[in-house]
Amino acid sequence: MKMLTPPFDDTIIAISTPPGFGGIGIVRLSGDKALPIAKKIFRPKKRGIVFSPRKAIFGYLYDSKKDEIFDEAYLIYFPGPYSYTREDIVEISCHGSPAVLEEAVRSGIRAGARHAHPGEFTLRAYLKGRIDIIQAEAVNDLIKATSLQQAKLAFGQVEGKLTKKVISFRQQLVRLLADIEASIEFPDENLSLNPKNLVSTFENMIDFLLKLVQSYDIGKSITDGLMLAITGSKNVGKSTLFNALLEEQRAIVTPYPGTTRDFLKEQIKIKDTIFNLVDMAGFGKPASFIEKEGIKKGMEIASQADGLLMLFDSSRKENRQDLALLQEYQSKKIFLIFNKIDLPPKMDIKKIKQRFKGYPSLKISALKGTNLDKLRENIYDVFAPKLRRREDIIFHLRQKMLLEESLRFLKKSLILLKEGYPEEVYAEEIRKIIPLIGQLTGEIRMNEVILNIFSRFCVGK
């Protein structure tokens, strides 16, 4: 395999803590010369001290160029291969001033280190065989997790939970292919396979891949959040509800219909799930070209949304527009919200609920805040992804595409088997899957893909 660039036989240095000010910041070095370089920029407080592995040493950051100390720090040395990168690693913990941290990096570079590229520490861990691509992607997912649920799922993959299952699947695939080829090569040895057992094996393997492919939608909703569109006729209180759920005055609210002509999008977090809330123009007869365009855009958003918060004004009678909206989007996941219960009721709520059975509903007053806490709970219960215990989730399109391609070949193999084609024919389809699984774990390395994955990481990881 052609060597990935840049070279990975030198020593790198970078800030490992997030940008900004903090009580503590960490500078990390990795490579054969990590400790010798660190000794040039760090002075132990006690003279003659031995840099023992995994033992914190107190001292000072030292500028050899100016012959002066500029911060106090702790240094910990992790010798390879028992480190994150399987190389010698040194971590220096000092005060979290950007000026101090940047000077520590500059000092390390003057002493012989190279500034690390984004994700290069994790890339080295992958190249040294400590982790595979699935685990590397999970490291980034864990770093960027926006909920505890996502963090737990990512951590499971960092620990190799998904990798083990994928490797087990690949081993099963190789054994199956070996059995098929043995029966082809040695017809006199009575090694022919039972078609019924073969079909069962294929179906179990297809089920495994299918569940992983289908889990991508859940994974995407966890990482990116679910889009919920607040829909309804004009002047039903959509912007008021939008502001109430955000707990800030984000949208302009007036008593006049058609105030919202474009759309606003903001994130809210309910328990462990992110929701992308969209406030948009009310449906109805447009009063201007701008409003017409706003309604058109709103219909596009509603059709693309993961779910709809369908808002009604309970203080006025239901109209054909309200019912037409429900009819238009009845195939989507909808939550019915009857707003303005602080005003005398005029809408026949019971009639609407009977006509559209199965839709969850709630009566609220967005203006007064009535039942808003209950609404948040209901939004979570209705729209948040439900994970089964020990369910494996994939978060990346790259993973989904490789699994879909593998699934396509496996399904084709099963069809050929059922239609009575010779073993050589469906064995060829199985053979195509093995390199795809290799790409999934990174066993087969594709430089462009690998560098693209690691370029998304923060520099110090």
C-alpha positions as CSV (number, residue, x, y, z in Angstrom):
1,M,0.0,0.0,0.0
2,K,1.2,3.5,-0.8
3,M,2.2,5.3,2.3
4,L,-0.2,7.9,3.6
5,T,1.1,11.5,3.7
6,P,2.4,13.1,5.8
7,P,5.1,10.8,7.2
8,F,4.3,9.3,10.5
9,D,7.8,8.5,11.8
10,D,8.4,11.9,13.4
11,T,7.2,13.4,16.7
12,I,4.1,15.6,16.7
13,I,2.8,18.1,19.2
14,A,-0.6,19.9,19.6
15,I,-3.0,21.4,22.1
16,S,-5.4,18.6,23.2
17,T,-8.0,20.7,25.1
18,P,-10.7,22.8,23.4
19,P,-10.0,26.4,22.3
20,G,-10.6,29.1,24.8
21,F,-9.7,29.9,28.4
22,G,-9.7,27.3,31.2
23,G,-8.2,26.4,34.5
24,I,-6.2,23.6,32.8
25,G,-4.9,23.0,29.3
26,I,-3.1,20.0,27.9
27,V,-0.3,19.8,25.3
28,R,0.4,16.4,23.9
29,L,3.4,15.0,22.1
30,S,3.6,11.6,20.3
31,G,6.6,9.9,18.7
32,D,10.0,8.4,19.4
33,K,11.4,11.7,20.5
34,A,8.4,12.8,22.6
35,L,10.2,12.6,25.9
36,P,13.6,14.1,24.8
37,I,11.7,17.0,23.2
38,A,9.6,17.4,26.3
39,K,12.7,17.6,28.5
40,K,13.8,20.6,26.5
41,I,10.7,22.6,27.3
42,F,9.9,21.3,30.8
43,R,12.0,21.5,33.9
44,P,11.1,19.4,37.0
45,K,11.0,21.3,40.2
46,K,13.2,18.7,41.9
47,R,16.6,18.2,40.4
48,G,17.7,14.7,39.3
49,I,14.2,13.4,39.2
50,V,13.6,10.3,37.0
51,F,10.8,10.5,34.4
52,S,9.0,7.3,35.4
53,P,6.1,6.1,33.2
54,R,2.6,7.2,34.1
55,K,3.8,9.2,37.1
56,A,2.9,12.9,37.3
57,I,6.0,15.2,37.7
58,F,5.6,18.8,38.8
59,G,7.8,21.4,37.2
60,Y,7.8,24.4,34.9
61,L,7.5,25.2,31.2
62,Y,10.7,26.6,30.0
63,D,11.6,28.9,27.1
64,S,15.2,27.9,26.2
65,K,15.4,30.8,23.7
66,K,14.8,33.4,26.4
67,D,16.2,31.3,29.2
68,E,13.0,31.9,31.3
69,I,10.1,30.0,32.9
70,F,6.6,31.0,31.8
71,D,4.3,28.6,33.6
72,E,4.1,25.7,36.1
73,A,2.9,22.3,34.8
74,Y,2.6,18.6,35.3
75,L,4.2,16.1,32.9
76,I,3.2,12.5,32.4
77,Y,5.1,10.1,30.2
78,F,3.3,7.1,28.6
79,P,5.8,4.8,26.8
80,G,4.7,2.9,23.7
81,P,3.2,0.5,22.9
82,Y,1.0,1.0,26.0
83,S,-0.3,4.4,24.9
84,Y,-3.1,5.8,22.8
85,T,-1.0,6.0,19.7
86,R,1.2,3.0,20.6
87,E,4.1,5.5,20.4
88,D,5.8,7.3,23.2
89,I,3.4,10.0,24.4
90,V,4.0,12.9,26.8
91,E,1.1,15.0,28.2
92,I,1.9,18.4,29.7
93,S,-0.9,19.9,31.9
94,C,-0.5,23.6,32.5
95,H,-2.8,26.6,32.9
96,G,-5.5,26.8,30.2
97,S,-4.4,30.2,28.8
98,P,-4.3,30.1,25.0
99,A,-1.1,32.2,25.1
100,V,0.6,29.7,27.4
101,L,-0.6,26.7,25.5
102,E,0.4,28.1,22.1
103,E,3.9,29.1,23.5
104,A,4.3,25.5,24.8
105,V,3.6,24.2,21.3
106,R,5.9,26.7,19.7
107,S,8.6,25.7,22.1
108,G,8.1,22.0,21.3
109,I,8.3,22.8,17.6
110,R,11.6,24.7,18.1
111,A,12.9,21.7,20.0
112,G,12.2,19.3,17.1
113,A,8.5,18.4,17.0
114,R,6.1,18.9,14.2
115,H,2.6,20.5,14.6
116,A,0.1,17.7,14.4
117,H,-2.5,17.6,11.6
118,P,-6.2,17.4,12.6
119,G,-6.9,13.8,13.9
120,E,-3.3,12.7,13.6
121,F,-3.1,11.2,17.0
122,T,-6.0,9.0,16.3
123,L,-4.8,8.3,12.8
124,R,-1.5,7.0,14.3
125,A,-3.5,4.8,16.7
126,Y,-5.2,3.4,13.6
127,L,-2.1,2.9,11.6
128,K,-0.4,1.2,14.5
129,G,-3.3,-1.2,14.8
130,R,-4.6,-0.1,18.1
131,I,-8.0,0.7,16.7
132,D,-9.9,0.2,13.5
133,I,-11.8,2.7,11.4
134,I,-15.1,2.0,13.1
135,Q,-13.5,2.7,16.5
136,A,-11.7,5.8,15.1
137,E,-15.0,7.3,13.9
138,A,-16.5,6.5,17.2
139,V,-13.8,8.4,19.0
140,N,-14.8,11.5,17.0
141,D,-18.5,10.8,17.7
142,L,-17.7,10.6,21.5
143,I,-15.8,13.9,21.4
144,K,-18.7,15.6,19.6
145,A,-21.6,13.9,21.4
146,T,-24.4,16.3,22.2
147,S,-26.3,13.9,24.5
148,L,-25.4,11.2,27.0
149,Q,-27.2,8.7,24.9
150,Q,-25.0,9.4,21.9
151,A,-21.9,9.4,24.2
152,K,-22.8,5.9,25.5
153,L,-23.4,4.5,22.1
154,A,-20.2,6.0,20.8
155,F,-18.2,4.7,23.8
156,G,-19.5,1.2,23.1
157,Q,-18.1,1.4,19.6
158,V,-14.8,2.9,20.9
159,E,-14.5,-0.2,23.1
160,G,-15.0,-2.4,19.9
161,K,-18.6,-3.6,20.4
162,L,-19.6,-3.0,16.8
163,T,-16.2,-4.0,15.4
164,K,-16.4,-7.4,17.1
165,K,-19.8,-8.1,15.5
166,V,-18.6,-7.0,12.1
167,I,-15.5,-9.1,12.3
168,S,-17.7,-12.1,13.4
169,F,-19.9,-11.5,10.4
170,R,-16.9,-11.4,8.1
171,Q,-15.5,-14.7,9.6
172,Q,-18.9,-16.3,9.0
173,L,-18.9,-15.1,5.5
174,V,-15.4,-16.5,4.8
175,R,-16.4,-19.9,6.3
176,L,-19.5,-20.0,4.2
177,L,-17.5,-19.2,1.1
178,A,-14.9,-21.8,2.0
179,D,-17.6,-24.5,2.4
180,I,-19.2,-23.6,-0.9
181,E,-15.9,-23.7,-2.7
182,A,-14.9,-27.0,-1.1
183,S,-18.1,-28.5,-2.3
184,I,-17.3,-27.3,-5.8
185,E,-13.6,-28.4,-5.8
186,F,-14.2,-31.8,-4.3
187,P,-17.4,-33.2,-5.6
188,D,-16.5,-36.8,-4.8
189,E,-16.0,-36.0,-1.1
190,N,-19.7,-35.7,-0.4
191,L,-19.2,-32.1,0.8
192,S,-22.4,-30.8,-0.8
193,L,-24.3,-28.3,1.3
194,N,-27.9,-28.6,2.5
195,P,-29.9,-25.9,0.5
196,K,-32.3,-25.4,3.4
197,N,-29.5,-24.7,5.8
198,L,-27.9,-22.4,3.3
199,V,-31.0,-20.4,2.9
200,S,-31.3,-20.1,6.7
201,T,-27.7,-18.9,7.0
202,F,-28.2,-16.3,4.2
203,E,-31.4,-15.0,5.8
204,N,-29.7,-14.6,9.2
205,M,-26.8,-12.7,7.6
206,I,-29.2,-10.5,5.6
207,D,-31.1,-9.7,8.8
208,F,-27.9,-8.6,10.6
209,L,-26.9,-6.3,7.7
210,L,-30.5,-4.9,7.3
211,K,-30.8,-4.0,11.0
212,L,-27.5,-2.1,10.8
213,V,-28.5,-0.2,7.6
214,Q,-31.9,0.7,9.2
215,S,-30.2,1.9,12.3
216,Y,-28.6,4.8,10.4
217,D,-31.8,6.8,10.5
218,I,-31.8,6.5,14.3
219,G,-28.0,7.3,14.4
220,K,-28.5,10.4,12.2
221,S,-31.4,11.6,14.4
222,I,-29.2,11.3,17.5
223,T,-26.2,13.1,16.0
224,D,-28.0,15.8,13.9
225,G,-31.3,16.0,15.7
226,L,-34.8,15.5,14.5
227,M,-36.6,18.2,12.5
228,L,-40.0,19.1,13.9
229,A,-42.0,21.6,11.9
230,I,-44.7,23.7,13.6
231,T,-47.5,23.8,11.1
232,G,-51.0,25.2,11.1
233,S,-53.2,27.9,9.7
234,K,-52.4,31.6,10.0
235,N,-52.5,33.2,13.5
236,V,-52.9,29.9,15.5
237,G,-49.9,30.8,17.7
238,K,-47.0,29.0,15.9
239,S,-44.4,31.7,16.6
240,T,-45.7,32.1,20.2
241,L,-45.2,28.3,20.7
242,F,-41.8,28.4,19.0
243,N,-40.7,31.2,21.4
244,A,-42.2,29.3,24.4
245,L,-40.4,26.1,23.7
246,L,-37.1,28.0,23.1
247,E,-37.7,30.0,26.3
248,E,-36.7,33.2,24.4
249,Q,-38.3,35.7,22.1
250,R,-36.7,34.4,18.8
251,A,-39.7,34.9,16.5
252,I,-41.7,38.2,16.1
253,V,-45.2,37.8,17.4
254,T,-48.1,40.1,16.6
255,P,-51.9,39.8,16.7
256,Y,-52.0,40.1,12.9
257,P,-52.2,37.0,10.6
258,G,-49.2,36.3,8.3
259,T,-46.5,37.8,10.5
260,T,-44.1,34.9,9.7
261,R,-43.3,34.9,6.0
262,D,-40.1,32.9,5.9
263,F,-39.0,30.3,8.4
264,L,-36.9,30.2,11.6
265,K,-34.9,27.1,12.8
266,E,-33.5,26.6,16.2
267,Q,-32.4,23.6,18.3
268,I,-33.9,22.6,21.6
269,K,-32.8,19.7,23.8
270,I,-35.4,17.5,25.6
271,K,-33.8,15.0,27.9
272,D,-31.1,13.3,25.7
273,T,-32.5,14.2,22.3
274,I,-31.9,17.2,20.0
275,F,-34.8,18.6,18.1
276,N,-34.5,21.1,15.3
277,L,-37.6,23.2,15.7
278,V,-38.9,25.1,12.6
279,D,-41.4,28.0,12.8
280,M,-42.8,28.9,9.4
281,A,-45.5,30.7,7.5
282,G,-49.1,29.8,8.3
283,F,-51.1,28.0,5.6
284,G,-54.0,29.8,4.0
285,K,-54.8,32.2,1.2
286,P,-51.6,34.4,0.7
287,A,-52.0,38.2,0.9
288,S,-48.9,38.9,-1.1
289,F,-46.3,37.3,-3.3
290,I,-43.8,37.1,-0.4
291,E,-46.3,35.3,1.8
292,K,-47.1,32.9,-1.1
293,E,-43.4,32.0,-1.3
294,G,-43.3,31.6,2.5
295,I,-46.2,29.1,2.3
296,K,-44.6,27.2,-0.5
297,K,-41.3,26.9,1.4
298,G,-43.3,25.9,4.5
299,M,-45.0,23.0,2.6
300,E,-41.5,21.8,1.4
301,I,-40.2,21.9,5.0
302,A,-43.3,20.0,6.3
303,S,-42.9,17.3,3.7
304,Q,-39.2,16.8,4.6
305,A,-39.6,17.1,8.4
306,D,-39.2,14.0,10.7
307,G,-42.4,15.1,12.4
308,L,-45.1,17.8,12.6
309,L,-46.5,19.7,15.5
310,M,-49.9,20.5,14.0
311,L,-51.2,23.6,15.8
312,F,-54.9,24.6,16.1
313,D,-56.6,27.6,17.6
314,S,-59.2,26.1,19.9
315,S,-60.7,29.6,20.5
316,R,-62.2,29.6,17.0
317,K,-64.2,27.0,15.0
318,E,-62.3,24.5,12.9
319,N,-62.3,25.2,9.2
320,R,-61.6,23.4,6.0
321,Q,-58.0,24.6,6.0
322,D,-57.3,22.9,9.3
323,L,-58.7,19.6,8.2
324,A,-57.0,19.8,4.8
325,L,-53.6,20.2,6.5
326,L,-54.2,17.0,8.5
327,Q,-55.3,15.2,5.4
328,E,-52.3,16.5,3.4
329,Y,-49.7,15.2,5.9
330,Q,-51.5,12.2,7.5
331,S,-48.7,9.8,6.4
332,K,-46.2,11.7,8.6
333,K,-45.8,11.4,12.4
334,I,-48.0,14.1,13.7
335,F,-48.7,15.6,17.2
336,L,-52.0,17.5,17.5
337,I,-51.7,20.7,19.7
338,F,-54.9,22.6,20.6
339,N,-53.7,26.1,21.5
340,K,-55.2,29.1,23.2
341,I,-57.2,27.2,25.9
342,D,-56.9,30.3,28.0
343,L,-59.7,31.7,25.8
344,P,-63.3,30.5,25.5
345,P,-63.4,27.3,23.5
346,K,-65.2,27.2,20.1
347,M,-63.4,24.3,18.3
348,D,-65.0,20.8,18.4
349,I,-61.8,19.1,19.6
350,K,-63.5,15.8,20.2
351,K,-64.8,15.7,16.6
352,I,-61.2,16.3,15.2
353,K,-59.7,13.7,17.4
354,Q,-62.4,11.2,16.4
355,R,-61.8,11.9,12.7
356,F,-58.1,11.5,13.0
357,K,-57.8,8.7,15.5
358,G,-54.4,7.5,16.5
359,Y,-52.7,10.9,16.6
360,P,-51.5,12.0,20.1
361,S,-52.8,15.3,21.2
362,L,-52.6,17.9,24.0
363,K,-54.4,21.2,25.0
364,I,-52.1,24.1,25.8
365,S,-51.8,27.8,26.0
366,A,-48.4,28.8,24.5
367,L,-49.0,32.4,25.7
368,K,-49.7,31.5,29.3
369,G,-47.3,28.5,29.4
370,T,-50.1,26.1,30.3
371,N,-49.1,22.4,29.8
372,L,-45.7,23.3,28.2
373,D,-43.8,21.0,30.4
374,K,-46.2,18.2,29.5
375,L,-45.8,19.1,25.9
376,R,-42.1,18.7,26.0
377,E,-42.5,15.3,27.6
378,N,-45.0,14.3,24.9
379,I,-42.7,15.5,22.1
380,Y,-39.9,13.4,23.5
381,D,-42.2,10.3,23.9
382,V,-43.7,10.6,20.4
383,F,-40.7,11.6,18.3
384,A,-37.5,10.6,20.1
385,P,-35.9,7.4,18.7
386,K,-36.6,4.3,20.7
387,L,-33.5,2.2,21.1
388,R,-33.8,-1.5,22.0
389,R,-31.4,-2.7,24.6
390,R,-28.0,-3.7,23.1
391,E,-29.0,-2.4,19.7
392,D,-26.1,-1.5,17.4
393,I,-26.3,1.9,15.7
394,I,-24.3,3.3,12.8
395,F,-23.8,7.1,12.6
396,H,-22.0,7.5,9.3
397,L,-23.1,7.5,5.7
398,R,-19.8,5.8,4.7
399,Q,-20.8,2.8,6.9
400,K,-24.3,2.8,5.6
401,M,-23.2,2.8,1.9
402,L,-20.8,-0.1,2.4
403,L,-23.4,-2.1,4.3
404,E,-26.0,-1.4,1.7
405,E,-23.7,-2.6,-1.1
406,S,-22.9,-5.8,1.0
407,L,-26.6,-6.3,1.6
408,R,-27.3,-6.0,-2.2
409,F,-24.8,-8.7,-3.0
410,L,-26.0,-11.0,-0.2
411,K,-29.7,-10.7,-1.3
412,K,-28.6,-11.4,-4.9
413,S,-26.8,-14.5,-3.7
414,L,-29.9,-15.8,-1.9
415,I,-32.1,-15.2,-5.0
416,L,-29.6,-17.2,-7.2
417,L,-29.5,-20.0,-4.6
418,K,-33.3,-20.2,-4.5
419,E,-33.6,-20.2,-8.3
420,G,-31.3,-23.2,-8.5
421,Y,-28.2,-21.6,-10.0
422,P,-24.9,-23.4,-9.7
423,E,-22.8,-22.8,-6.5
424,E,-20.1,-21.0,-8.6
425,V,-22.6,-18.3,-9.5
426,Y,-23.8,-17.2,-6.0
427,A,-20.4,-17.8,-4.5
428,E,-19.1,-15.0,-6.8
429,E,-21.6,-12.6,-5.3
430,I,-20.5,-13.5,-1.7
431,R,-16.8,-13.0,-2.7
432,K,-17.6,-9.4,-3.6
433,I,-18.8,-8.7,0.0
434,I,-15.5,-9.5,1.8
435,P,-13.5,-6.4,0.5
436,L,-16.5,-4.2,1.4
437,I,-16.4,-5.4,5.0
438,G,-12.6,-4.8,4.9
439,Q,-13.2,-1.2,3.9
440,L,-15.8,-0.9,6.7
441,T,-13.2,-1.7,9.4
442,G,-10.3,-0.2,7.6
443,E,-8.6,-3.6,7.1
444,I,-8.5,-2.6,3.4
445,R,-7.0,1.0,3.5
446,M,-8.2,3.6,1.0
447,N,-6.0,6.7,1.5
448,E,-8.5,9.3,0.4
449,V,-11.2,7.9,2.6
450,I,-8.9,7.5,5.6
451,L,-7.5,11.0,5.4
452,N,-11.1,12.4,5.0
453,I,-12.2,10.7,8.1
454,F,-9.4,11.9,10.3
455,S,-9.4,15.4,8.9
456,R,-12.7,16.0,10.8
457,F,-11.1,15.5,14.2
458,C,-9.8,18.3,16.4
459,V,-6.0,18.7,16.1
460,G,-5.1,17.4,19.5
461,K,-6.9,14.1,19.1
